[in-house]
């Protein structure tokens, strides 16, 4: 495919990497990537985030364990933990005797999380332009207390996203994305028809199915029952059998992202945020 410029080529060809070489990232190269990444736009010019660079092998192994045992987290030469950080700003306002209530407002928390997405993508695109590869890991937020203890993260700082950086070990395969006509709505939101929705889904995921086994059906039924009750679980399993396999969403939501033992619940998140200084949950 021909592109009008190098930026468009990088954006189109960027692929998540889950198989890294053991080669370390040159420090000058790393610094160049991070300097470029930190040029990301930021609301109010605050930059309410911090990034923890992790190279220690024992720490990376623990992060892999806390990320649903995704072992490539440990094999990547560099892990970057992107954190919402209102602590730095709060401390500065205290030093300057300045009124401050950002940790009391949902809006400020929300925007800081959005900025994590912006700056982390900036870093990944900068890395891509320098021959490095990356992958986003969101599962770390399932074990926030453990992550905070592991990395000595203080109050008013919340881990939000892990990014692995390194050199690719093998050729990467580009996956399809939804066509722009599916994602972009003109002027107002418009639902697709059921037929359009199914057609776009099949095209997006190449109509792929995962093989049915007794073990998978049993696990799928258990997860369906936990989420929606026994009647739905029976119906869902019958639908899978009739379809001849698990489609992408059925596999993802019914099997892969199942309830993980020890992972945080909604009430756990609520208590965690309160304990870490975010009072907007109580207002």
Secondary structure, DSSP 8 states (H G I E B T S, - for coil): ---SSHHHHHHHH--B---B-S----HHHHHHHHHHHTT---GGG---EEEEEE--HHHHHHHHHTTTT-THHHHSSEEEEEEEE-HHHHHHHHHTT----GGG-HHHHHHHHHHHHHHHHHHHHHHHHTT-EEEEE-GGGGGHHHHHHHHT--TTEEEEEEEEEE-BSS---------HHHH--SSS-----HHHHHHHHHHHTTT--B---HHHHHHHHHHHHHHH-HHHHHHHHHHHHHHTSB-HHHHIIIIIT---TT---HHHHHHHHHHTT-GGGG-
